């Protein structure tokens, strides 16, 4: 079973999903903040231990690729947030966004159309 990642792991995972495959130096170039090579490398190895990424070895260098899709991870996060904040009710979660004007009437209509399909 996949688990929730730390914020830094999510940042690096987002880059790996975007690039599809990447060396640590390529990941570092995409980061919004400056992190030391060893820090990024450690985070990527943690992601590998958690079975989020795999690697292809090129000598002593590794190129990393995702093993868990962004969609599958998003589903987990939405499920966890729904359980934690809305008692597992997606209806209550959508209502929350509607009441706080984070989702428009047009977007709600589009969601209804998706449900009807």
Phi, psi and omega per residue, in radians:
X1 nan 2.402 3.136
X2 -1.367 2.705 -3.087
X3 -2.145 2.852 3.103
X4 -1.211 2.432 3.139
X5 -1.644 2.809 3.002
X6 -1.267 2.923 3.138
X7 -1.037 -0.767 3.133
X8 -1.138 -0.717 3.098
X9 -1.094 -0.709 3.104
X10 -1.096 -0.719 3.118
X11 -1.043 -0.802 -3.111
X12 -1.249 -0.660 3.099
X13 -1.087 -0.686 3.116
X14 -1.042 -0.669 3.113
X15 -1.192 -0.756 3.134
X16 -1.119 -0.699 3.069
X17 -1.077 -0.742 -3.117
X18 -1.130 -0.812 -3.066
X19 -1.441 -0.309 -3.103
X20 1.302 -0.682 3.033
X21 -2.707 2.473 -3.034
X22 -2.797 2.559 2.956
X23 -1.500 2.816 -3.118
X24 -0.980 -0.724 3.141
X25 -1.075 -0.633 3.107
X26 -1.209 -0.649 3.084
X27 -1.101 -0.772 -3.127
X28 -1.043 -0.655 -3.138
X29 -1.155 -0.445 -3.107
X30 -1.572 -0.274 -3.086
X31 -1.163 2.515 3.097
X32 -1.318 -0.428 -3.134
X33 -2.089 2.798 3.131
X34 -1.544 2.087 3.065
X35 -2.142 2.606 3.116
X36 -1.170 2.570 3.139
X37 -0.893 -0.824 -3.102
X38 -1.084 -0.605 3.114
X39 -1.143 -0.832 3.130
X40 -1.095 -0.763 3.132
X41 -1.051 -0.737 3.115
X42 -1.110 -0.756 3.131
X43 -1.097 -0.733 3.139
X44 -1.143 -0.697 3.094
X45 -1.130 -0.644 3.055
X46 -1.090 -0.709 3.095
X47 -1.105 -0.606 3.101
X48 -1.208 -0.726 3.089
X49 -1.070 -0.625 3.128
X50 -1.420 0.027 3.116
X51 1.113 0.602 3.023
X52 -1.584 -0.515 3.137
X53 -2.309 2.698 2.995
X54 -2.114 3.104 3.130
X55 -2.492 2.751 2.967
X56 -2.017 2.246 -3.104
X57 -1.529 2.344 3.001
X58 -2.154 1.495 -3.006
X59 1.182 -2.187 3.125
X60 -1.559 -0.073 -3.105
X61 -1.713 2.499 3.122
X62 -2.045 2.400 3.011
X63 -1.866 2.183 -3.029
X64 -1.719 2.591 3.111
X65 -2.483 2.651 -3.093
X66 -1.258 2.477 2.997
X67 -1.866 -0.393 3.090
X68 -1.951 2.264 -3.134
X69 -1.282 2.708 3.099
X70 -1.098 -0.638 3.133
X71 -1.112 -0.765 -3.138
X72 -1.122 -0.711 3.120
X73 -1.181 -0.693 3.103
X74 -1.053 -0.697 3.106
X75 -1.070 -0.752 3.121
X76 -1.070 -0.821 -3.100
X77 -1.112 -0.737 3.119
X78 -1.121 -0.697 3.113
X79 -1.118 -0.795 3.129
X80 -1.084 -0.781 -3.138
X81 -1.165 -0.654 3.095
X82 -1.089 -0.766 3.134
X83 -1.175 -0.771 -3.048
X84 -1.197 -0.749 -2.982
X85 -1.890 -0.303 -3.038
X86 -2.291 0.387 3.104
X87 1.027 0.460 3.136
X88 1.436 0.082 -3.095
X89 -1.664 1.966 3.070
X90 -1.206 -0.524 3.085
X91 -1.059 -0.811 3.122
X92 -1.134 -0.600 3.130
X93 -1.168 -0.810 3.117
X94 -1.132 -0.685 3.098
X95 -1.058 -0.703 3.094
X96 -0.992 -0.831 -3.136
X97 -1.161 -0.652 3.126
X98 -1.159 -0.781 -3.124
X99 -1.146 -0.545 -3.141
X100 -1.647 0.241 3.079
X101 0.953 0.649 3.081
X102 -1.688 -0.120 3.100
X103 -2.427 2.353 -3.066
X104 -1.522 2.890 3.087
X105 -1.055 -0.700 3.126
X106 -1.088 -0.729 3.116
X107 -1.139 -0.686 3.086
X108 -1.100 -0.704 3.093
X109 -1.107 -0.676 3.094
X110 -1.119 -0.670 3.100
X111 -1.114 -0.759 3.112
X112 -1.046 -0.693 3.112
X113 -1.109 -0.709 3.110
X114 -1.099 -0.679 -3.130
X115 -1.163 -0.675 -3.114
X116 -1.169 -0.465 -3.081
X117 -1.257 nan nan
